[in-house]
Amino acid sequence: MIDDKKTIFSWALYDWGNSAFATTVMAGFFPLFFKAYWANPNNLQESTFYLGIANSISAILVAAFAPFLGAIADKGTAKKKFLFLFAFIGIIMTGGLWMVGQGMWRMAILFYIAGTVGFSGGNIFYDSLITGVASEKKVDYVSSLGFSLGYIGGGVLFAVNVLMYLKPELFGIADGATAIKISFLSVAVWWAVFSIPIFLFVKEPYNKNKIPIHTAIRQGWEQLINTFKEIRHLKVVGMFLLAYWFYIDGVDTIVRMAVDYGVAIGFESSILITALLITQFVAFPATLLYSLFAKKIGVKNSILVAIFAYGIITVLGYLMNEEWHFYALAIGIGCFQGGIQALSRSLYTRIIPKHKSAEFFGFYNMLGKFAAVIGPALMGGVTLYTNNNRLGILSILILFIVGGILLMKVNIEKGEEKAKKYLEKI
């Protein structure tokens, strides 16, 4: 039911659950543990390169199948089925990190890639369900609610995981390494439990022309080709996706590689973990407040402000030397991270045909993930080539510059008008 409070909250709770993977695993403990436990701790540049390549491989896998799976989900009314499948993969692979022994960096990378595919793939179908949850009037708020609950949910579990790591004796745990492994298990359980409401209480919009899944697979290929043609005609959608491709890559790269960068330039792990917690808890209210800010100056302008802010953060990251610098940048990221993600998603819902939301969100996530191929690989490659981690982080600035310039060319009003006319034709 559109704009029903129970449905909205059930949908948003999935973000509360799966965001634990983004915080505890992707941004927090995996980069730290990978450098110190699974990879060679004496070669920080090499482990940065391996981690960047792992993020790029997972992004390629999701990007390659995202639009095709989206087309199938639309044809067969199967968004929730695919969400369940990818969530299951992510949960099992995350829990499986518990079994990976010291020095087994290849196995750790394999589990991490599979877990990231589950996390990112599931988000395609989670995002696409928003069109059946929120009306156009409420979509900015609902999208922001999802991200804000994700930050607080992921932050709460991460706080517990950090306490387990710093004070393992309080939990009857032998040492910090064991605590991190248990943290991976806790993420799997957290993700699974808070996924239940979306499957019970969120109804997928029914496709009147629903067809069997095997027919949907065949027609999905055909529809994929047609979608390329439609995006060419819906030029506003195409331009926005191109802009999004660049700027969200910068955002994702900073999220995934910030801890790795902090370790490489000499900060203690406790400082990095504390900074991540600061980001999570600042982002919770900031994301909701940013949706109010967007009402004042417009969604597109709000995204441009956030892109500019990320550009400044990237330059300051290159220059930082003191511990308080890292904390200050963590606060800055928390102020804009949720806002740029939530408003990008809600802006996109305005300019796409609603009856093809999974298909078009497949392209949305495809470009986001293909962009995530560029960022970590760019940072890792520049770092390895120059043997300078600071130049590696600075290279991300170009993504924000290009993304911002392209977004300025996007005519949102024209895009909304085109989407409505498209819907009237069917």
C-alpha positions in Angstrom: 0.0 0.0 0.0 1.4 3.4 -1.1 2.5 5.7 1.9 1.4 3.2 4.5 3.5 3.7 7.7 3.9 0.0 8.4 5.0 -0.7 4.8 7.4 2.2 4.7 9.0 1.2 8.0 9.2 -2.5 7.0 10.9 -1.5 3.7 13.4 0.9 5.5 14.3 -1.8 8.1 16.0 -3.8 5.3 18.5 -0.9 5.1 18.9 -1.1 8.9 19.9 -4.7 8.5 22.1 -4.9 5.5 24.0 -1.7 6.3 25.8 -3.7 8.9 27.7 -5.3 6.0 28.6 -1.8 4.7 29.9 -0.6 8.1 31.4 -3.6 10.0 32.6 -5.5 6.9 33.2 -3.3 3.9 34.2 0.0 5.6 35.5 -1.2 8.9 37.0 -4.6 9.9 37.6 -6.3 6.5 40.2 -3.7 5.3 41.9 -3.7 8.7 41.8 -7.5 9.1 42.9 -8.0 5.5 46.0 -5.9 5.9 47.0 -7.2 9.3 45.8 -10.8 9.3 45.1 -12.2 5.9 47.5 -10.3 3.6 51.2 -9.4 4.1 51.2 -6.7 6.8 54.7 -5.5 5.7 53.5 -4.5 2.2 50.7 -2.0 2.6 50.7 -0.8 -1.0 50.3 -4.3 -2.3 47.4 -5.0 0.0 45.7 -1.7 -1.0 46.0 -2.9 -4.6 44.5 -6.3 -3.8 41.6 -4.7 -1.9 41.0 -2.3 -4.7 40.9 -5.1 -7.3 38.5 -7.1 -5.1 36.1 -4.2 -4.9 36.4 -3.8 -8.7 35.7 -7.5 -9.4 32.6 -7.5 -7.3 31.4 -4.3 -9.0 31.9 -5.9 -12.4 29.9 -9.0 -11.5 26.9 -6.9 -10.2 27.1 -4.4 -13.0 27.2 -7.1 -15.7 23.9 -8.7 -14.6 22.0 -5.8 -12.9 20.0 -4.5 -15.9 19.2 -8.1 -17.1 18.0 -9.2 -13.7 16.0 -6.0 -13.4 14.2 -6.7 -16.7 13.4 -10.3 -15.5 12.1 -9.0 -12.2 9.8 -6.6 -13.9 8.5 -9.2 -16.3 7.9 -11.9 -13.7 6.9 -9.8 -10.7 10.0 -11.2 -9.0 11.7 -8.3 -7.2 11.2 -9.8 -3.8 12.4 -13.2 -5.0 15.6 -11.8 -6.3 16.1 -9.7 -3.2 15.8 -12.9 -1.1 18.3 -14.7 -3.3 21.0 -12.0 -3.2 20.4 -11.3 0.5 20.9 -15.0 1.2 24.2 -15.1 -0.8 25.4 -12.0 1.1 24.5 -13.4 4.5 26.0 -16.8 4.0 29.3 -15.4 2.5 29.6 -12.8 5.3 29.2 -15.5 8.0 31.7 -17.6 6.1 34.5 -15.1 6.7 34.6 -16.7 10.2 36.3 -19.8 8.8 39.1 -18.0 6.9 42.4 -18.6 8.6 45.5 -16.3 8.9 47.4 -15.7 5.7 44.5 -17.1 3.5 44.1 -13.8 1.6 42.8 -15.5 -1.5 39.9 -17.2 0.3 39.2 -14.0 2.2 39.0 -12.1 -1.1 36.7 -14.8 -2.6 34.2 -14.6 0.3 34.4 -10.8 0.4 33.6 -10.6 -3.4 30.6 -13.0 -3.0 29.3 -11.1 0.0 29.6 -7.8 -1.8 27.8 -9.2 -4.8 24.9 -10.3 -2.4 24.8 -6.9 -0.8 25.0 -4.8 -4.0 22.7 -7.2 -6.0 20.1 -7.2 -3.3 20.0 -3.4 -3.3 18.9 -3.3 -6.9 15.6 -4.9 -6.0 15.3 -3.2 -2.6 15.7 0.2 -4.4 13.2 -0.8 -7.1 10.5 -1.7 -4.5 10.4 2.0 -3.4 8.0 2.9 -6.2 5.4 0.6 -4.7 6.0 2.0 -1.2 6.1 5.7 -1.5 4.2 8.3 -3.6 6.1 11.0 -5.5 5.3 13.5 -2.7 6.9 11.2 -0.1 9.7 9.5 -2.1 12.4 12.0 -0.9 11.5 11.4 2.7 11.1 7.6 2.4 14.4 7.3 0.5 16.1 9.4 3.2 14.5 7.4 6.0 15.9 4.2 4.5 19.4 5.6 4.4 19.2 7.2 7.9 18.0 3.9 9.5 20.8 2.2 7.6 23.3 4.5 9.2 22.0 4.1 12.7 21.4 0.3 12.4 24.8 -0.3 10.9 26.3 2.0 13.5 24.7 0.3 16.5 26.0 -3.1 15.5 29.4 -1.6 14.6 29.6 0.0 18.0 29.1 -3.3 19.6 31.6 -5.0 17.3 34.2 -2.3 18.1 33.7 -2.8 21.8 34.2 -6.6 21.2 37.4 -5.8 19.4 38.8 -3.3 21.9 37.6 -5.1 25.0 37.3 -8.8 24.1 37.6 -9.9 27.7 34.2 -8.2 28.5 32.6 -10.7 26.1 34.6 -13.7 27.1 36.5 -13.6 23.8 40.1 -14.8 23.6 41.6 -11.9 21.6 40.9 -9.1 19.1 41.3 -11.3 16.0 38.6 -13.8 17.3 36.4 -10.8 18.1 36.6 -9.6 14.5 35.7 -13.0 13.2 32.7 -13.1 15.5 31.7 -9.7 14.3 31.4 -11.1 10.8 29.0 -13.7 12.1 27.0 -11.1 14.0 26.6 -9.1 10.7 25.2 -12.2 9.0 22.6 -12.7 11.8 21.7 -9.0 12.0 21.2 -8.8 8.3 19.0 -11.9 8.3 16.8 -10.9 11.2 16.0 -7.4 9.9 15.3 -8.6 6.4 12.2 -10.4 7.6 9.8 -7.4 7.7 10.3 -6.5 4.0 9.4 -10.0 3.0 6.3 -10.2 5.3 4.8 -6.7 5.0 5.9 -5.1 1.7 3.8 -6.1 -1.3 5.4 -6.0 -4.7 3.4 -4.1 -7.3 1.7 -6.7 -9.4 2.5 -6.9 -13.0 -0.8 -7.7 -14.9 1.2 -9.3 -17.7 3.2 -11.5 -15.3 4.8 -14.5 -17.0 6.7 -17.6 -15.8 10.4 -17.0 -14.8 11.8 -19.1 -17.7 9.9 -16.9 -20.2 11.0 -13.8 -18.3 14.6 -14.8 -18.7 14.2 -15.0 -22.5 12.2 -11.8 -22.7 14.6 -10.1 -20.3 17.4 -10.2 -22.9 15.0 -8.7 -25.5 13.8 -6.0 -23.0 17.4 -5.2 -22.1 18.1 -4.2 -25.7 14.9 -2.1 -25.8 15.9 -0.4 -22.5 19.1 0.8 -24.1 17.0 2.3 -26.9 14.6 3.9 -24.4 17.3 5.5 -22.4 18.6 7.0 -25.7 15.2 8.6 -26.1 14.9 9.5 -22.5 18.0 11.7 -22.7 17.5 13.2 -19.3 17.7 9.7 -17.8 20.9 9.0 -19.8 22.6 12.2 -18.8 21.7 11.7 -15.1 23.0 8.2 -15.2 26.3 9.4 -16.7 26.7 12.0 -14.0 25.8 9.5 -11.3 28.3 7.1 -12.8 31.2 9.5 -11.9 30.2 11.2 -8.7 28.8 8.1 -6.9 32.1 6.3 -7.7 33.9 8.9 -5.7 31.5 8.5 -2.8 31.8 4.6 -2.9 35.6 4.7 -3.2 36.0 6.9 -0.1 33.6 4.6 1.8 35.4 1.4 0.8 39.0 2.7 0.9 39.1 5.3 3.7 40.3 2.8 6.4 42.9 1.3 4.1 44.2 4.8 3.4 44.2 5.7 7.1 46.3 2.6 7.9 48.7 3.4 5.1 49.5 6.9 6.2 50.1 5.8 9.8 46.9 6.2 11.9 46.1 3.7 14.6 43.2 1.3 14.0 41.4 2.6 17.1 41.4 6.1 15.6 40.0 4.8 12.3 37.3 2.7 13.9 36.2 5.7 16.1 36.1 7.9 13.0 33.8 5.4 11.3 31.5 5.4 14.2 31.4 9.2 14.2 30.4 9.0 10.5 27.6 6.6 11.1 25.9 8.5 14.0 26.4 11.9 12.3 24.9 10.5 9.1 21.7 9.3 10.8 20.2 12.8 11.6 22.1 14.5 8.7 20.4 12.3 6.1 16.9 13.3 7.2 17.9 17.0 7.6 19.4 17.0 4.2 16.1 16.0 2.7 14.6 19.1 4.3 17.5 21.1 2.9 16.6 19.7 -0.6 13.1 21.1 -0.2 14.6 24.6 0.2 17.0 24.6 -2.7 15.8 21.6 -4.9 17.0 18.0 -5.1 19.5 18.6 -8.0 21.1 21.6 -6.3 21.4 19.7 -3.0 23.3 16.9 -4.8 25.6 19.5 -6.4 26.4 20.9 -3.0 27.2 17.4 -1.7 29.5 16.8 -4.7 31.3 20.0 -4.0 31.7 19.1 -0.4 33.1 15.7 -1.3 35.6 17.4 -3.5 36.8 19.5 -0.6 36.9 16.4 1.6 39.1 14.6 -0.9 41.6 17.5 -1.0 41.7 17.7 2.8 42.2 13.9 2.9 45.3 14.3 0.8 46.6 17.0 3.2 45.7 15.6 6.6 48.4 14.7 9.1 46.8 14.9 12.6 44.3 12.6 14.3 41.8 15.3 14.6 41.9 15.8 10.9 40.6 12.3 10.4 37.8 12.9 12.9 36.9 16.2 11.3 36.7 14.6 7.8 34.6 11.7 9.3 32.0 14.4 10.5 32.1 16.0 7.0 31.5 12.7 5.3 28.6 11.9 7.7 27.0 15.3 6.8 26.8 14.5 3.1 27.0 10.8 2.5 23.4 9.8 3.2 22.1 12.9 1.5 23.8 12.4 -1.8 22.8 8.7 -1.9 19.2 9.2 -0.8 18.5 12.2 -3.0 20.1 10.5 -6.1 17.8 7.6 -5.6 14.7 9.7 -5.2 15.6 12.0 -8.1 15.9 9.0 -10.3 12.5 7.7 -9.4 11.0 10.9 -10.8 12.5 10.6 -14.3 12.0 6.9 -15.0 8.9 4.9 -16.2 7.4 3.6 -12.9 6.2 0.3 -14.4 9.8 -0.6 -15.3 11.4 0.4 -12.0 13.5 -2.7 -11.5 14.7 -2.6 -15.1 15.7 1.0 -14.8 17.2 0.6 -11.3 19.2 -2.3 -12.8 20.9 0.3 -15.0 21.1 2.7 -12.1 23.0 0.1 -10.1 24.9 -1.1 -13.1 26.5 2.3 -13.7 27.0 2.8 -10.0 28.9 -0.6 -9.8 30.8 -0.1 -13.0 31.9 3.3 -11.6 33.0 1.4 -8.5 35.3 -0.6 -10.8 37.1 2.7 -11.7 37.5 4.3 -8.3 39.2 1.6 -6.2 41.3 0.4 -9.2 42.3 4.1 -9.9 43.2 4.7 -6.3 45.0 1.3 -6.0 46.8 1.7 -9.3 48.0 5.3 -8.6 49.1 4.2 -5.2 51.1 1.2 -6.5 52.6 3.2 -9.4 53.7 6.2 -7.4 54.2 4.4 -4.1 52.3 7.2 -2.6 48.9 6.7 -0.9 48.2 10.4 -0.7 48.3 10.7 -4.5 46.1 7.7 -4.7 43.3 9.4 -2.7 43.8 12.7 -4.5 43.1 10.9 -7.9 39.5 10.4 -6.8 38.9 14.2 -7.1 38.5 14.0 -10.9 35.4 11.8 -10.4 33.6 14.5 -8.5 34.6 17.2 -10.9 33.3 15.3 -14.0 30.2 14.1 -12.2 29.3 17.6 -11.0 29.7 19.2 -14.5 27.5 16.5 -16.1 24.8 16.8 -13.4 24.5 20.6 -14.1 23.4 19.7 -17.6 20.5 17.5 -16.4 17.0 19.1 -16.8 14.9 17.4 -14.1 11.6 19.1 -15.0 11.9 17.9 -18.6 12.7 14.4 -17.3 9.6 14.3 -15.1 7.5 15.4 -18.0 8.9 12.7 -20.3 8.4 10.0 -17.7 4.7 10.9 -17.3 4.2 11.0 -21.1 5.8 7.6 -21.4 3.4 6.2 -18.8 0.4 7.7 -20.6 1.4 5.8 -23.8 1.0 2.3 -22.2 
